[in-house]
Amino acid sequence: MSLVERWIRFWDRHEPADALAVLRILVGAVVLSDLAEVGRLGLVEALWAPIEDGGIGPSRHARPISLTYAWLGASASHAWLIYVIACMAALAVTLGARTRASALVLVVAYAELSRLSPDADRGIDVLLRNALLVLAFSGAGKTLSYDAFRAHGHLHPFVRVPSWPRVFLVLQLTVLYFWAGILKQTAPWTALGGYSALFLVLQQPHYASFASLALSPELLAALSPLLAMATFVTVFWERGALVLPLLFYFRETRTRTGRVRAFVNRARLLEIWVALGVVFHLSLALSLELGIFPWGCLALYPALARPAAIRNVVARTARTIRRIARGAARARNPR
């Protein structure tokens, strides 16, 4: 088989839809929770309304940079309109209702909000919009969704879908982490600064969580060697993402021969990289105030799992839930 034929065959593979479905649910839930938090804090108008209405959005007298403002006019009510559409679309994506259309609507509404307030648009927002665009053209709504229930009469049918969207998301993670590592060039991230970046940031009230700020200076000083090691591992792990596509490819083609492929899979290098990533993001979520960044990144990690393994986990979970429900029903009606 020629190299071109192998390339075509790799991109033309099909797999159970469960991995993409779980990705869809997690990405939709993260975006929805973030939008809901903005609403809970009463920041919709502050972030996206025109400056004349007390927001940091574009002036209604300036050239419109938002399609919504260009068509409907700049106002706080129209900022609310975009926000509500984004919330409804995020909920529909999470539930898998008209998945493709919902994902595309969410991408557009999400992008409109970013255009209204570029300073409030974060890197994680760009990452999730990219992921949603890929999911819109995938089979992410074929199972574990309202769409699946309408088509098959139950939520978890066995459906095979193209695997290329999952590969694209793995490449997205590669770009994210590798360049995040490359950009860590200042002294605190290197031996020149004693790998002191995490030690320093945990003392910054703007970033450190309440739990981190509660640590005494003496305890932080005692933890400094551990924090220096964590800083070094972070930089090494992020820059090591450059080989992530190769580790992923070796795992996806594990049935083929080759000493390097066999060693990588036997040593579980991909699983080790993923485990470090999970620990990294959970540690960030506990120690620093970074919003949805840790959860948004973790929402893409099912792309690195084997779809068959995810399907088995989902099936076992569903059986457990049904067994508990039957037990509860018998307890209520002993006869």
Secondary structure as UniProt FT lines:
FT   HELIX           3..11
FT   STRAND          14..16
FT   HELIX           18..40
FT   TURN            41..42
FT   HELIX           44..48
FT   HELIX           51..53
FT   TURN            60..61
FT   HELIX           67..72
FT   HELIX           76..95
FT   HELIX           99..116
FT   HELIX           118..120
FT   HELIX           123..136
FT   TURN            137..141
FT   HELIX           146..152
FT   STRAND          160..162
FT   HELIX           164..182
FT   HELIX           187..189
FT   HELIX           191..193
FT   TURN            194..195
FT   HELIX           197..201
FT   TURN            202..203
FT   TURN            205..207
FT   HELIX           210..213
FT   HELIX           217..239
FT   HELIX           240..243
FT   HELIX           244..252
FT   TURN            253..255
FT   HELIX           259..267
FT   HELIX           269..287
FT   TURN            291..292
FT   HELIX           293..298
FT   TURN            299..300
FT   HELIX           301..304
FT   HELIX           307..332
//
